[in-house]
């Protein structure tokens, strides 16, 4: 900008100079030439010619003057331009040197104007920010700097610019890559020629390592002080003459003196009085020669107690090598000395104990292959102590061939420090007998980590191995037992169950350990039985019985159990053992057998009664037929009075009722005539609904739920209607206060497993007719007798007891069966299963 102004000023001065020169020369020429010509020449022609000559002369003179003036000015300018170029080159060189100097400085350097706008920076600042100088110059903030730090930097800038004094701060500055460091920054204002503050220069030096070093030094200093303060050993400093300089708290505690009491006093005279001072004299001579390590002295405490202290000392000397201070580190080993003596005594006792316990001790010098055995070791391996070779090979040859590789591998692992030497093997004696040996040992190493020694013990475990084998046999027997085995403690808490228990109940050992077997209770076994069980086994006797328990999945099962106490050597009960057998299948078979026997007896009884009823009904029906014929003939007489005619009608009504009862007996006895045809159960029931609703009354709701697609059955329509009417009437009588009767039809697919649950059932496809009610229901006693003829729970005169017996007979005639479910106060459900008809049939008559 200044160069441009200078050039503009020079141009103006040159123009002004040329203009003035031209004006002066022109004015002087005109005035002088006109004056001279007017004096010298009067001829007009000559004057004209002289005027022309004057004009050309003026041009020539003016051109010469202008050339001289411009030439001189241009030469001067060339000199100035050359000088300026030299100055600019020098300035550029200085700037390059300054830039190189700035970029070579590892500190961060940057310049700002009065508005805190960056004017420049060095290479270190560019690298730290991750930006080039062109990206930094002209900005007043950087993106990686937080707003809070920007405000702090701006306050520092303004303080520097306003005060003009250097500002020194230590602060954390973030870098462009997300890092940063601790820096010491000095900001100084720079001024113009007139002393005006133009901006500031900042130099930031990374002091992160220095700060870390200072912190580390502080930490080390604090740690050292803490070590001295908290060390369990005595740490003290004394002058060469014994004057105490300092002592730590442990020293105070051990000696019984406070620091303020003994600093400045003589250490040796204070703690080694009388004849004990003699142990100090030699020590002082040793101090003169250098540091003294690992020496023990008996110190007298303030209370007069003797404490054995193990010392190490470090001598501090001046530049001339003169001893100026002794720093001692002393550990109170009084208790250790006592323990060492106790250990020595214990070692003697151990040798006696191992000898008494039959434990052999061995010591193997690995480096020299020297194996030392005591007398017990020699006895274990069948050696005479005087003839033992004393080498590793002798031991190896004694080990049973089948165990030799494993035993040697155990030794090698111990030598390699991969595991402790702890193994078992057999040895073969000279007479061929075999002993089982338990061997243990430890490895000792030298400073370089090499194995130099192994020391250990051997003892015989032959009897233990035999017992273990016997125990394994028993354990396998228990684990593989087909019976469920449970062991509990005295309180009945489970400690062990075998796999069979888990297989049967679904409970694993971890799930039942610590729990009581009552978790298997189903509620079917009476509390009295459990009390008898506990009283029996608590008295030391065996209890046998059956449980009806529940598995983990909720399924119930039966088991026969034998529970007996386990007693110790003193006859005290310690545990209880339960051996249990799953008898669910047997119980189920027994129940099915009883059910089949009950059904067989019921069938035989019904069959016998049916034959009897059928025979009686047939004969009685003939009698009733003759009676009704005669009554009909009597009604035709015209001379009968009204009373007689009424009596005949009454007799005829009773005879009709007897005939109806006879028909039911014939149906029950299977002596009635059936007219079977393919029948739609839905249609048969729907034809009865209107009559049934009138029959049951308005206080009972009748619901019909017919299956839309239902196979036909081969049946007698009248008998099917008889079944429906009888069941609905029974349902009505079971709900005197009202309720709901539901008639439904469905398709039933009966498989072999389902058929086994019902004696009369068989596999196949069946049409099911269901009649259910919400009445009073029936208990088990009534359920067992509902199909017996003349059995009824109704009041006298309200039922014949043949309704369900007739239904039973009709269903049997149709090769079907009845399933009944009933719950007291909840109602009953009757399901009639009739074989489904797969083909078309014509109406036929069957005399059953």
C-alpha positions in Angstrom: 0.0 0.0 0.0 2.9 2.4 0.9 4.8 1.5 -2.2 1.8 2.3 -4.4 1.3 5.7 -2.7 5.0 6.5 -3.3 4.8 5.6 -7.0 1.6 7.8 -7.3 3.4 10.8 -5.6 6.5 10.5 -7.8 4.3 10.5 -10.9 2.5 13.6 -9.8 5.8 15.4 -9.0 7.2 14.5 -12.4 4.1 15.8 -14.2 4.2 19.0 -12.2 7.9 19.5 -12.9 7.5 18.9 -16.7 4.5 21.2 -16.8 6.3 24.0 -15.0 9.4 23.6 -17.2 7.3 23.7 -20.3 5.4 26.7 -19.2 8.6 28.6 -18.1 10.5 27.8 -21.4 7.5 28.7 -23.5 6.8 32.0 -21.7 10.5 33.0 -21.8 10.8 32.1 -25.4 7.8 34.0 -26.5 8.6 37.1 -24.5 12.3 37.2 -25.5 11.8 36.3 -29.2 9.0 38.8 -29.8 11.0 41.6 -28.0 14.2 40.9 -29.9 12.5 40.5 -33.4 10.6 43.7 -32.8 13.8 45.6 -32.2 15.9 44.1 -34.9 13.6 43.5 -37.9 10.9 45.6 -39.4 10.3 43.7 -42.7 7.1 41.9 -42.5 8.2 39.0 -44.8 11.3 38.5 -42.8 9.3 38.7 -39.7 7.0 35.9 -40.9 9.9 33.8 -41.9 11.6 34.5 -38.6 8.3 33.6 -36.8 8.2 30.3 -38.5 11.8 29.7 -37.6 11.1 30.8 -34.1 8.3 28.2 -33.9 10.5 25.3 -35.0 13.3 26.5 -32.8 10.9 26.6 -29.9 9.8 23.0 -30.7 13.4 21.9 -30.9 14.5 23.6 -27.7 11.4 22.4 -25.9 12.0 18.8 -27.1 15.7 19.0 -25.9 14.6 20.4 -22.5 11.9 17.8 -22.1 14.2 15.0 -23.1 16.9 16.2 -20.7 14.4 16.6 -17.9 12.6 13.2 -18.6 16.0 11.4 -19.0 17.3 12.7 -15.7 14.0 11.9 -13.9 13.8 8.4 -15.5 17.4 7.7 -14.5 16.7 8.8 -11.0 13.6 6.6 -10.9 15.6 3.6 -12.2 18.0 4.1 -9.4 15.2 4.4 -6.9 13.5 1.2 -8.3 16.8 -0.7 -8.1 17.2 0.4 -4.5 13.6 -0.5 -3.8 14.1 -3.9 -5.4 17.1 -4.5 -3.3 15.2 -3.4 -0.2 12.3 -5.7 -1.1 14.6 -8.6 -1.7 16.3 -8.0 1.6 12.8 -7.7 3.2 11.7 -11.0 1.6 14.9 -12.6 2.8 14.3 -11.4 6.3 10.8 -12.6 6.1 11.9 -16.0 4.9 14.5 -16.1 7.7 11.8 -15.1 10.2 9.4 -17.7 8.9 12.1 -20.4 9.0 13.0 -19.3 12.5 9.3 -19.3 13.6 8.7 -22.7 12.0 11.8 -24.2 13.6 10.6 -23.2 17.1 8.6 -26.1 18.7 6.5 -23.7 20.7 3.2 -22.6 19.4 3.4 -19.0 18.1 0.6 -16.9 16.7 -0.3 -13.2 16.0 -3.6 -11.4 16.5 -4.8 -7.9 15.7 -6.7 -5.7 18.2 -9.9 -7.6 17.3 -8.4 -11.0 18.2 -8.3 -11.9 14.5 -5.4 -14.2 13.6 -2.7 -12.5 11.5 -0.3 -15.4 11.3 1.2 -18.4 13.1 4.1 -20.8 12.9 4.2 -24.4 11.6 4.0 -25.8 15.1 0.7 -24.0 15.7 -0.6 -25.2 12.3 0.2 -28.8 13.1 -1.3 -28.5 16.6 -4.6 -27.1 15.2 -4.6 -29.4 12.2 -5.2 -26.4 9.9 -3.0 -24.5 7.3 -2.1 -20.9 7.9 -4.5 -19.8 5.2 -7.3 -21.5 7.1 -6.3 -19.8 10.3 -5.5 -16.2 9.2 -8.6 -14.0 9.2 -10.5 -15.9 11.8 -11.2 -15.0 15.4 -11.9 -18.5 16.7 -11.2 -22.2 15.9 -13.9 -24.9 15.7 -12.1 -27.4 18.0 -12.1 -24.8 20.8 -15.1 -24.9 23.1 -17.2 -21.7 23.5 -16.1 -21.5 27.2 -12.4 -21.6 26.2 -13.0 -19.1 23.4 -14.4 -16.6 26.0 -11.4 -17.3 28.2 -8.9 -16.7 25.4 -10.7 -13.5 24.4 -10.5 -12.1 28.0 -6.8 -12.9 28.0 -6.4 -11.1 24.7 -8.3 -8.0 25.8 -6.3 -7.9 29.1 -3.0 -8.0 27.2 -4.1 -5.4 24.6 -5.6 -3.0 27.2 -2.7 -3.3 29.7 0.1 -3.5 27.2 2.0 -5.7 29.8 2.9 -9.3 29.1 0.4 -11.9 30.4 1.6 -15.4 31.5 -0.9 -18.2 32.1 -0.8 -22.0 32.4 -3.8 -23.6 30.8 -5.1 -26.7 29.0 -5.3 -26.1 25.2 -7.2 -28.6 23.0 -5.7 -29.7 19.7 -7.4 -30.2 16.4 -7.3 -34.0 16.5 -9.2 -34.2 19.8 -6.2 -34.3 22.1 -4.5 -31.4 23.7 -2.0 -30.6 26.5 -1.0 -28.3 29.3 0.7 -25.2 28.0 2.4 -22.1 29.5 1.4 -19.2 27.3 2.9 -15.7 27.2 0.9 -13.0 25.4 2.7 -9.7 24.6 1.2 -6.6 22.8 3.2 -5.2 19.8 3.0 -1.5 18.8 3.4 0.7 15.8 6.0 3.5 15.3 3.7 5.9 17.1 3.5 3.6 20.1 -0.1 2.5 19.3 -1.0 -1.1 20.2 -1.6 -2.9 17.0 -2.1 -6.5 18.2 -0.5 -9.3 20.3 2.1 -12.0 19.9 1.5 -15.3 21.8 4.0 -18.1 22.5 2.6 -21.3 24.1 5.1 -23.9 25.4 4.0 -27.5 25.9 4.5 -28.2 29.6 2.5 -31.4 29.8 5.6 -33.6 30.4 6.9 -31.1 32.9 3.7 -31.1 34.7 3.5 -34.9 34.6 7.1 -35.0 35.9 6.3 -32.5 38.6 3.3 -34.6 39.6 5.3 -37.7 39.5 8.0 -36.2 41.6 5.4 -35.0 44.1 3.8 -38.4 44.1 7.2 -40.1 44.6 8.1 -37.6 47.3 4.7 -38.2 49.0 5.0 -41.9 48.5 8.5 -42.0 50.0 7.3 -39.9 52.9 4.3 -42.3 53.2 6.6 -45.3 53.1 8.7 -43.8 55.9 5.6 -42.9 57.8 3.7 -46.1 57.3 6.5 -48.7 57.0 6.2 -51.4 59.7 10.0 -51.2 60.1 12.1 -48.7 62.0 13.5 -46.0 59.7 15.8 -43.5 61.3 18.7 -41.2 60.5 21.7 -40.5 62.8 24.9 -38.5 62.6 28.2 -40.4 62.6 28.5 -39.6 66.4 25.1 -41.2 67.0 23.0 -38.1 67.3 19.4 -38.9 66.2 18.2 -36.8 63.2 14.7 -38.4 62.7 12.7 -41.5 63.4 9.5 -42.8 61.8 6.2 -43.7 63.7 7.0 -47.4 63.6 10.3 -46.6 65.3 8.4 -44.7 67.9 6.0 -47.6 68.4 8.8 -50.2 68.7 11.2 -48.2 70.9 8.5 -46.6 73.0 9.9 -43.1 72.5 8.3 -40.2 70.8 10.2 -38.4 68.0 10.4 -35.2 70.0 11.8 -37.1 72.9 14.8 -38.7 71.2 15.8 -36.4 68.3 19.2 -34.9 69.2 20.0 -37.7 71.6 22.6 -40.4 71.1 21.1 -43.5 69.5 23.7 -45.9 70.7 23.8 -44.8 74.4 20.0 -44.6 74.5 19.2 -48.1 73.1 22.3 -50.1 73.9 23.1 -49.2 77.5 25.8 -50.9 79.7 27.5 -53.9 78.4 25.3 -54.0 75.3 27.2 -51.1 73.9 30.0 -53.5 73.0 28.0 -54.7 70.0 28.0 -51.1 68.7 31.8 -50.6 68.7 32.5 -53.1 65.9 29.5 -51.8 64.0 30.8 -48.2 64.0 34.1 -49.4 62.5 32.1 -51.2 59.8 30.2 -48.0 59.0 33.4 -46.2 58.3 34.2 -48.8 55.5 30.8 -48.6 53.8 27.1 -49.7 54.0 26.3 -52.5 56.4 23.8 -55.1 55.4 21.8 -57.8 57.3 23.0 -57.5 60.8 21.0 -58.1 64.0 21.2 -56.3 67.3 19.3 -56.5 70.5 17.6 -53.2 71.3 16.4 -52.1 74.7 13.0 -50.3 74.6 11.8 -47.5 76.9 10.0 -50.1 79.0 13.2 -52.2 79.3 12.1 -55.0 76.9 14.6 -56.6 74.6 13.8 -56.6 70.9 15.8 -58.2 68.2 16.2 -55.9 65.2 17.5 -56.9 61.8 19.2 -53.9 60.3 20.3 -52.6 56.9 22.0 -49.2 56.6 22.8 -46.7 53.8 25.6 -44.2 54.4 25.3 -40.7 53.0 28.7 -39.0 52.3 29.7 -35.5 51.2 31.7 -34.7 48.1 34.9 -35.5 49.8 33.6 -39.0 50.8 33.2 -38.1 54.5 30.4 -39.9 56.3 27.7 -37.3 57.2 24.6 -39.5 57.9 23.6 -43.1 58.5 20.1 -44.1 57.5 19.0 -47.4 59.0 16.1 -49.7 58.2 15.3 -52.1 61.0 12.7 -54.9 61.1 11.6 -56.2 64.4 12.3 -59.9 64.1 11.8 -60.8 67.7 8.6 -62.8 67.0 10.3 -64.4 63.9 13.1 -65.6 66.1 10.7 -67.0 68.4 8.8 -68.7 65.5 12.1 -70.0 64.1 12.8 -71.7 67.4 9.3 -73.0 67.5 9.7 -74.3 63.9 12.9 -76.0 64.9 11.1 -77.8 67.7 8.2 -78.5 65.4 10.5 -80.0 62.8 11.9 -82.4 65.4 8.4 -83.3 66.4 7.4 -83.7 62.7 10.2 -86.1 62.1 9.0 -88.1 65.0 5.3 -87.9 63.8 6.1 -88.9 60.2 8.0 -91.9 61.5 5.1 -92.8 63.8 2.6 -92.3 60.9 4.5 -94.4 58.5 5.3 -91.5 56.2 8.5 -91.7 54.2 10.6 -88.6 53.4 12.8 -88.3 50.3 15.2 -85.6 49.1 16.4 -85.5 45.5 19.4 -83.5 44.4 18.3 -83.0 40.8 21.5 -81.5 39.6 23.7 -84.4 40.8 20.9 -87.1 40.7 21.4 -87.9 44.3 18.3 -89.4 45.9 18.1 -89.7 49.7 15.5 -91.9 51.5 14.7 -92.3 55.1 14.2 -95.7 56.6 10.4 -95.6 56.1 10.9 -94.9 52.4 13.2 -97.9 52.1 10.7 -100.1 53.8 7.9 -98.9 51.5 9.9 -99.9 48.5 11.3 -103.1 50.0 15.0 -101.9 50.2 17.5 -102.4 52.9 18.6 -98.9 53.9 22.3 -99.9 53.5 21.7 -101.2 50.0 19.6 -98.4 48.4 21.4 -97.1 45.3 20.4 -93.5 45.9 19.5 -92.5 42.3 16.4 -91.6 40.4 16.7 -94.7 38.3 16.2 -96.9 41.4 12.9 -95.3 42.2 11.8 -95.5 38.5 12.4 -99.3 38.4 10.3 -99.9 41.5 7.2 -98.3 40.0 4.7 -100.7 38.4 5.2 -100.8 34.6 1.6 -99.8 34.0 2.0 -96.7 36.2 5.6 -95.8 35.3 4.9 -93.4 32.4 2.3 -91.5 34.3 4.4 -91.2 37.5 7.4 -89.9 35.5 5.2 -87.4 33.6 4.1 -86.1 37.1 7.7 -85.6 38.0 8.5 -83.8 34.8 5.5 -81.5 35.1 6.7 -80.6 38.6 10.2 -79.9 37.4 8.8 -77.7 34.6 6.6 -75.9 37.3 3.5 -76.8 35.4 1.9 -78.4 38.5 2.7 -79.6 42.0 4.1 -83.1 42.4 1.1 -85.0 43.7 0.3 -88.4 42.3 -0.5 -92.0 43.1 1.1 -95.1 41.7 1.9 -98.8 42.5 5.3 -100.2 43.3 6.3 -103.8 42.9 8.4 -105.2 45.7 11.1 -107.8 45.3 8.8 -110.6 46.4 6.2 -109.6 43.7 3.7 -108.0 46.1 2.2 -104.7 45.2 1.7 -101.6 47.3 -0.2 -98.4 46.4 1.8 -95.3 47.1 0.7 -91.6 47.5 3.5 -89.3 46.6 3.8 -85.5 47.1 6.7 -83.1 46.7 7.9 -79.5 46.2 10.5 -78.1 43.8 13.3 -75.7 44.8 15.0 -73.5 42.2 18.1 -71.5 42.1 18.4 -67.7 41.3 18.4 -68.4 37.6 15.2 -70.3 37.8 16.7 -73.8 37.3 15.4 -76.8 39.3 18.0 -78.0 41.8 16.0 -80.0 44.4 12.8 -81.8 45.1 11.7 -82.8 48.5 8.6 -84.8 49.4 6.8 -87.6 51.1 5.4 -91.1 50.4 2.9 -93.1 52.3 1.1 -96.4 51.7 -2.5 -96.2 50.6 -3.1 -99.9 49.7 -6.0 -100.3 52.2 -7.5 -96.9 51.2 -7.5 -98.1 47.6 -9.2 -101.3 48.5 -11.8 -99.3 50.4 -12.2 -96.8 47.6 -12.8 -99.7 45.1 -15.4 -101.2 47.4 -17.0 -97.7 47.8 -17.0 -97.3 44.0 -18.8 -100.6 43.6 -21.4 -99.4 46.1 -21.6 -96.1 44.4 -22.1 -97.6 41.0 -24.8 -99.9 42.5 -26.6 -96.9 43.9 -26.2 -94.8 40.7 -27.3 -97.6 38.4 -30.0 -98.9 40.7 -33.4 -99.5 39.1 -34.9 -98.2 42.3 -35.2 -94.5 43.3 -32.8 -93.8 46.2 -33.0 -90.7 48.5 -30.7 -89.9 51.4 -31.7 -87.2 53.8 -30.2 -85.7 57.0 -31.8 -86.2 60.4 -34.3 -83.4 59.7 -35.4 -84.9 56.5 -33.5 -82.5 54.2 -32.3 -84.2 51.0 -28.6 -84.6 50.6 -28.5 -87.1 47.7 -30.7 -88.6 45.0 -29.7 -91.1 42.4 -30.3 -90.8 38.6 -33.4 -93.0 38.8 -35.0 -90.5 41.2 -34.4 -87.8 38.6 -35.7 -90.0 35.8 -39.0 -90.7 37.7 -39.7 -87.3 39.3 -38.0 -84.9 36.9 -36.1 -83.2 39.7 -32.3 -83.1 39.4 -30.1 -83.3 42.5 -29.3 -79.6 42.5 -33.0 -78.8 42.5 -33.8 -80.8 45.6 -30.6 -80.7 47.6 -31.4 -79.2 51.0 -35.2 -79.5 50.5 -37.7 -81.8 52.1 -39.2 -84.7 50.2 -42.6 -83.2 50.9 -42.1 -81.3 47.7 -43.4 -84.5 46.0 -46.6 -84.5 48.0 -49.8 -84.7 45.9 -52.2 -84.5 48.8 -53.5 -88.0 48.1 -51.5 -89.6 51.0 -53.1 -88.9 54.4 -51.3 -86.8 57.0 -51.7 -89.7 59.5 -49.6 -91.9 57.3 -46.8 -89.4 57.2 -46.9 -89.1 61.0 -46.7 -92.9 61.3 -43.8 -92.9 58.9 -41.8 -90.3 60.9 -42.6 -92.0 64.3 -41.3 -95.3 62.9 -38.0 -94.1 61.4 -37.3 -91.7 64.3 -37.6 -94.8 66.6 -34.9 -96.5 64.5 -37.2 -98.9 62.7 -37.9 -99.4 59.0 -41.1 -98.1 57.5 -42.7 -99.6 54.4 -45.6 -98.2 52.5 -47.0 -96.5 49.4 -47.0 -92.9 48.3 -49.2 -91.2 45.8 -46.8 -88.4 44.8 -46.6 -85.6 42.2 -43.7 -85.2 39.6 -42.1 -81.9 38.7 -44.4 -81.6 35.6 -47.5 -82.1 37.8 -48.1 -85.7 36.8 -49.0 -88.0 39.7 -47.4 -91.3 40.3 -47.4 -94.2 42.8 -44.3 -95.6 44.5 -43.6 -98.2 47.1 -41.0 -97.0 49.6 -38.8 -98.6 52.2 -37.3 -96.0 54.6 -34.8 -96.8 57.2 -32.4 -94.9 59.5 -28.6 -94.8 59.0 -26.7 -94.9 62.3 -23.1 -94.2 63.2 -20.7 -96.3 65.3 -22.5 -95.1 68.5 -25.9 -96.1 67.2 -27.0 -92.5 66.7 -29.2 -91.7 63.7 -27.3 -89.5 61.2 -29.3 -89.9 58.0 -32.3 -91.6 56.5 -32.3 -93.9 53.4 -35.3 -94.3 51.2 -35.4 -97.0 48.5 -38.5 -96.4 46.3 -40.0 -98.3 43.4 -42.3 -96.8 40.9 -45.5 -98.8 41.0 -47.6 -96.5 38.9 -48.0 -99.1 36.1 -48.9 -101.8 38.6 -51.4 -99.5 40.3 -52.8 -98.5 36.9 -53.1 -102.2 36.0 -54.8 -103.0 39.3 -57.2 -100.1 38.8 -58.0 -101.2 35.3 -58.4 -104.8 36.5 -60.8 -103.7 39.3 -62.7 -101.6 36.8 -62.9 -104.5 34.3 -64.1 -106.8 37.1 -66.7 -104.2 38.2 -67.9 -103.8 34.7 -67.9 -107.6 34.2 -69.9 -108.1 37.4 -72.2 -105.3 36.3 -72.6 -106.8 32.8 -73.2 -110.3 34.2 -75.7 -109.0 36.7 -77.5 -106.9 34.0 -77.4 -109.8 31.6 -78.9 -112.1 34.2 -81.5 -109.6 35.3 -82.2 -108.9 31.6 -82.9 -112.5 30.9 -85.1 -112.7 33.9 -86.9 -109.5 33.1 -87.3 -110.4 29.5 -88.9 -113.8 30.3 -91.2 -112.4 32.9 -92.1 -109.4 30.7 -92.9 -111.6 27.8 -95.3 -113.8 29.8 -96.7 -110.8 31.6 -97.2 -109.0 28.3 -99.4 -112.0 27.1 -101.4 -111.7 30.3 -101.8 -108.0 29.8 -102.8 -108.5 26.2 -105.7 -110.9 27.3 -106.7 -108.5 30.0 -106.8 -105.5 27.6 -108.9 -107.5 25.1 -111.4 -108.5 27.8 -111.6 -105.0 29.1 -112.3 -103.8 25.5 -115.1 -106.4 25.1 -116.6 -105.3 28.4 -116.6 -101.6 27.3 -118.7 -102.6 24.3 -121.6 -103.8 26.4 -124.4 -101.3 26.5 -126.0 -102.1 29.8 -123.0 -100.9 31.8 -123.6 -98.1 34.3 -121.3 -95.1 34.5 -119.5 -96.3 37.7 -118.7 -99.7 36.1 -117.5 -98.1 32.9 -115.3 -95.7 34.9 -113.8 -98.7 36.7 -113.1 -100.4 33.3 -111.4 -97.3 32.0 -109.3 -97.1 35.2 -108.3 -100.8 34.8 -107.5 -100.2 31.2 -105.3 -97.2 32.1 -103.4 -99.3 34.7 -103.0 -102.1 32.2 -101.6 -99.7 29.6 -99.1 -98.5 32.3 -98.2 -102.1 33.0 -97.7 -102.6 29.2 -95.4 -99.6 29.1 -93.4 -101.0 31.9 -93.3 -104.4 30.1 -91.9 -102.7 27.0 -89.1 -101.2 29.0 -88.4 -104.5 30.5 -88.3 -106.1 27.0 -86.0 -103.3 25.9 -83.7 -103.9 28.9 -83.8 -107.7 28.3 -83.1 -107.2 24.6 -86.3 -109.0 23.6 -87.9 -106.1 21.8 -88.0 -105.8 18.0 -85.6 -103.2 16.6 -86.3 -101.5 13.3 -82.9 -100.1 12.4 -82.1 -97.8 9.5 -79.5 -95.1 8.7 -80.4 -92.3 11.1 -79.4 -88.7 11.4 -79.0 -88.0 15.1 -79.4 -84.2 14.5 -82.7 -84.8 12.8 -83.9 -87.2 15.4 -83.2 -84.8 18.3 -84.6 -81.7 16.5 -87.9 -83.6 16.0 -88.1 -84.0 19.8 -87.1 -80.4 20.9 -90.7 -79.0 20.9 -92.0 -81.9 23.0 -89.0 -81.9 25.3 -89.4 -78.1 26.1 -93.0 -78.8 27.1 -91.9 -81.8 29.1 -89.2 -80.1 31.2 -91.1 -76.9 32.0 -90.4 -73.2 31.7 -88.0 -73.1 34.7 -85.4 -75.1 32.8 -83.5 -73.9 29.7 -83.0 -76.4 27.0 -80.0 -75.8 24.7 -79.4 -77.7 21.4 -75.8 -77.8 19.9 -75.9 -80.1 16.9 -72.8 -80.7 14.8 -73.3 -79.4 11.3 -71.6 -82.4 9.6 -72.3 -85.7 11.4 -72.2 -89.2 10.0 -75.4 -91.3 10.2 -75.8 -94.2 12.6 -77.6 -97.5 12.1 -80.3 -97.2 14.7 -84.0 -97.6 15.7 -85.4 -94.1 15.7 -87.9 -94.8 18.4 -85.3 -96.3 20.7 -83.0 -93.2 20.2 -86.0 -91.0 21.0 -86.5 -93.1 24.1 -82.8 -92.5 25.1 -83.1 -88.7 24.7 -86.5 -88.5 26.6 -85.2 -90.6 29.5 -82.0 -88.6 29.9 -83.7 -85.3 29.6 -86.4 -86.3 32.2 -83.7 -87.4 34.6 -81.9 -84.1 34.0 -85.1 -82.2 34.7 -85.7 -84.1 38.0 -82.1 -83.3 39.1 -82.9 -79.5 38.8 -86.1 -78.8 40.8 -85.1 -75.2 41.1 -84.2 -74.8 37.4 -81.1 -74.9 35.4 -79.7 -75.7 31.9 -80.1 -78.9 30.0 -77.7 -79.2 27.0 -78.1 -81.7 24.1 -75.2 -81.9 21.7 -73.9 -84.1 19.0 -70.3 -84.5 17.9 -67.9 -86.7 15.9 -65.6 -88.8 18.1 -62.4 -90.4 16.9 -61.4 -93.1 19.5 -57.8 -94.4 19.4 -56.4 -97.5 21.1 -55.2 -95.6 24.1 -58.5 -94.0 24.7 -60.3 -97.3 24.2 -58.3 -98.9 27.0 -59.7 -96.3 29.5 -63.3 -97.5 29.0 -64.1 -101.3 29.2 -66.8 -101.2 26.5 -65.0 -98.8 24.2 -63.2 -99.8 21.0 -61.2 -97.8 18.5 -63.0 -96.2 15.5 -65.3 -93.4 14.4 -68.4 -92.8 16.5 -71.3 -90.3 16.6 -71.5 -88.9 20.1 -74.8 -87.8 21.7 -74.3 -85.8 24.8 -76.9 -84.8 27.4 -75.7 -82.6 30.3 -77.3 -80.7 33.1 -76.4 -78.2 35.9 -78.3 -80.1 38.5 -77.4 -81.7 41.8 -74.9 -84.3 40.4 -74.1 -87.7 41.9 -71.4 -89.1 44.1 -69.2 -92.2 43.5 -71.6 -94.5 45.3 -74.6 -93.5 43.2 -72.6 -93.5 40.0 -71.7 -97.2 40.5 -75.4 -98.2 40.6 -77.2 -95.8 38.2 -77.7 -98.5 35.5 -79.1 -101.1 37.9 -82.8 -101.9 37.3 -85.2 -100.4 39.8 -82.4 -98.4 41.5 -83.6 -94.8 42.0 -82.7 -91.9 44.1 -86.2 -90.3 43.6 -88.9 -90.3 46.1 -91.3 -93.2 46.3 -93.8 -93.1 43.4 -91.8 -90.7 41.3 -89.7 -93.2 39.5 -89.5 -96.9 38.5 -85.7 -97.1 38.4 -85.8 -98.4 34.8 -85.1 -95.2 32.9 -81.3 -95.4 32.8 -81.4 -99.2 32.8 -83.5 -99.0 29.6 -81.0 -96.5 28.1 -78.2 -98.9 29.0 -80.0 -101.7 27.3 -80.8 -99.8 24.1 -77.2 -98.5 23.8 -75.8 -102.0 24.1 -78.3 -103.3 21.5 -76.8 -100.6 19.2 -73.2 -101.8 19.8 -72.4 -98.6 21.6 -71.4 -97.5 25.2 -72.2 -94.9 27.7 -69.6 -92.6 29.5 -70.8 -90.7 32.6 -69.2 -87.8 34.5 -70.8 -86.2 37.5 -69.8 -83.8 40.2 -72.0 -83.2 43.3 -73.7 -79.7 43.1 -72.3 -79.1 39.6 -74.2 -81.5 37.4 -73.8 -84.6 35.2 -72.8 -85.4 31.6 -74.0 -88.5 29.7 -72.2 -89.3 26.5 -73.7 -92.0 24.2 -71.2 -93.4 21.6 -72.8 -95.1 18.6 -70.9 -96.5 15.6 -70.7 -94.2 12.7 -72.2 -95.5 9.5 -69.9 -95.3 6.5 -72.2 -96.8 3.8 -75.9 -96.7 2.9 -78.2 -99.2 4.5 -81.8 -100.2 3.9 -84.3 -100.5 6.8 -84.0 -103.9 8.5 -85.6 -105.5 11.5 -83.5 -107.1 14.1 -85.0 -109.2 16.9 -82.6 -108.8 19.8 
